[in-house]
Amino acid sequence: MRTGRPRERAITLRDGFYIEIYNSGEGKGLKLRSETEEAMELAAKQYSRFKKVVILGEYKNGVKRVAESA
């Protein structure tokens, strides 16, 4: 259990592509940011050998960017 003061404001994510990495049996993961989509996919492939990986996608101005449909 953590002690101390809670955060006063929400965490905002920097622009980029994110994946979240989990150890087996854990509830919280670690978010990793990449500059490009290719770098994100490469990191996801490397970490998936040992850990559970969830691809979060692209974030722009702290908000998840939704792919535009044509």
Buried (B, 14 or more C-beta within 10 A) or exposed (E): EEEEEEEEEEEEBEEBBBBBBBEEEEEEBEEBBBEEEEBBBEBBEEBEEEBBBEEBBBBEEEEEEEEEEE
